[in-house]
Amino acid sequence: MRHFGHIPAAVQARLFHREPAEFTADSPAGTLAVALGATLYSPATRPRLADAVRKQARRGVVSMVLCLEDSISDAEVGAGEANLVQTFADLAAGTATDADTATDLPLLFIRVREPRQITDLVDRLGATVALLSGFVLPKFTETRGRAFLEALTRAERTSGRRLFAMPVLESPELLHLETRAETLAGIASVTDKYRDRVLALRLGVTDFCSAYGLRRSPDMTAYDIKIVANVIADVVNVLGRSDGTGFTVTGPVWEYFRQGERMFKPQLRRSPFLEGRAEDLRTALIEHDLDGLLREIELDRANGLLGKTCIHPTHVVPVHALSVVSHEEWSDAQDILRPERDGGGVLRSAYTNKMNEVKPHRAWAERILLRAEVFGVAKEDVGFVDLLTAGLAG
């Protein structure tokens, strides 16, 4: 699979200075953690779920979570599990008979409720577990997390399949100030023990808001809710360090959308990529409640988060378009990481608009080049609107 692989090759050549690299479910964990991008959630009870997975893959989705937790009622869990088993069988049958292969499918994760579901589902999936990348673990704390991760380890042994965990940090103990430091320390301890199994940490901001009866409006980001912003900062502080002890932390869900996946089509007929009318699409984004999403994605990255939980397909392309590395970022990172710069020092950016300090900016540069590998580097004259338009049109 490859980011922006769903758009025509000629368009890719016009957009990218360096095109996104291919990766598979068997790629190194560090690559996959960055490549997750916009992780699209779908209830496990959805009818014709296998068709939906294939449809989203054709539209550029590279990671999906099939949810047995908050997206379905307690009474639907059994039906959801059965639907998942059938879905994986349908997907496996499709890869054997169609032009699709396993590499054409997104990275697939199952969000469970309890540890026992991990081993039970892996047993029930049988050989189709080869299409599964791992499990999303809700309400993750040290105690609950250990039980989940032990179950994941057992499932790996019985299946012979590498399976990743994506813990969701959303418990009241993490939100409440008097228990936050202890909770973070416990999470850090258990995730470090199972470091090879933890692909990324996800933030459950909706649960944080729920604990105080809050809900942000479409023109407010998670960072405007100070209680939530403080938790995000502390999570990154403890669990997102760039010294080798940290993990990829993904951005919180954006709750708002407008019905209809064709909502951008009128604007695409006046494509800024084709005709240079960028303001048309920008106006459309604001009108369709996505201006807040764009601001939140930018703030996610500024605060050390990468990727995003998504509940609607229209959110995927904006997340991916804003994940592409700009030519300026790539140029700065390349300069900072040149072997002759190992001794440190300060140099003027090739864009002559900033100073790059080699030692303080090294970790940033390394992250930029890893993101450039999976999302590509835009050409000098290509901006976000160009990438967004191409992604939507593709």
Phi, psi and omega in degrees: 000162183203135176297138182066015177290348181275355179259155184302147183302322181295323179290318177303317181297328180281337184269323195252133167287318171227121184285153178302144180274156176283151174211164179228175178296344179261008178293164179303148183302321180298323177291314182295324180299322178283323186286347182310317179060226178277107181270112187270126179267144175217137176300139181293344181272359185300131176295151178050047185295323179299319178296321179295320179298313180296320180300313181292326176299319179293341180262007173104004177284131180244355175212135180225148174243124177261114199259127174253008186254245191294341183282351178230160180281164179302324184287346184262359187299313180300316178294324178295318178298315180297321179295323178295315179300317178292322180299315180294326175295318178296318179295319179296319178296323179294321180292337181275334187247340183256182176289339179295152170230175180301331180286347177275348179274154174292167166294124186250130178233150176247128175267115184259173176257320186227153181304322183300333180295331182297305182292322180296314182292320179298318177298317183288331179289331180060226183294337182288354175300343177299341179268359184261132178264339178160199186229146173261129190248110187279161173049048190283123170228178181301313183290307179297321183296321180298317180296318177299313185289329174294320178295321178298319179297318178297319180295324176297316182296317184285330184267336186071018183247133174292124182234131181260156173250141169235093178294143175255122181267104188206009186281153176302327180299328178283326182286317185290132187300320187290342180243000188294313184298315180295319180295316178297320179296319179294318178297318179299321182293312184286324178289329176293322179298324181250034188307320182293344182260344185267110182279315181198159175253135182248148183256128178262073186293329178299320177293323177301312180297321182300325183297340179240013179066033184251155171206126182283149180274169183297339180259015177236141177264170176301333183282348174277344177266102193298323178300317180291315181301323179294322178293315178304315180299318181289324177298313179295321180303315185269321191247358183243023183290153182261019182264012181099348179265348187267176179231163168292128176247126185265157183286155182286165182291147170256123193273346192257143177199164173251145180292145174101113182284353180264016188296338181267352189302320177301323179290329181292335176290343174244048190302127175295334178290327182269327189233000175080022182253071186295328185294332178302311184287323178300316178298319179298320180298316180295317181297331183258027171066020181259356178297320176297321177299315181298317179295321181292322177299316179297319179289326174306309184293320180297334181259013172093011180260154182219134184081178183199145171283131182232141178245003179216139183301332181291349179274344190292309184296318175302319178298315182290322179297322179279355177269344177295137180281131177289157179299324180294315177300314182297318180298315178297315181297318178300316180297316184295325187264009176298140182306325182289351179266002186304332181282355179099201180109180181234138179219153179281138178300147176300336176276359176054034180234006180197167173253134176257117177266118193299310183289310180296331184263004184296312181298321176299315182297320179297320178294322179298315182291328176291319176294323178297326180298316186265335180252350179086173179239126180288152172293162186303323185262013181254128180243186183302316183297322176299314181293319179297314182298315179296319180296320179290320182290328182295000000 
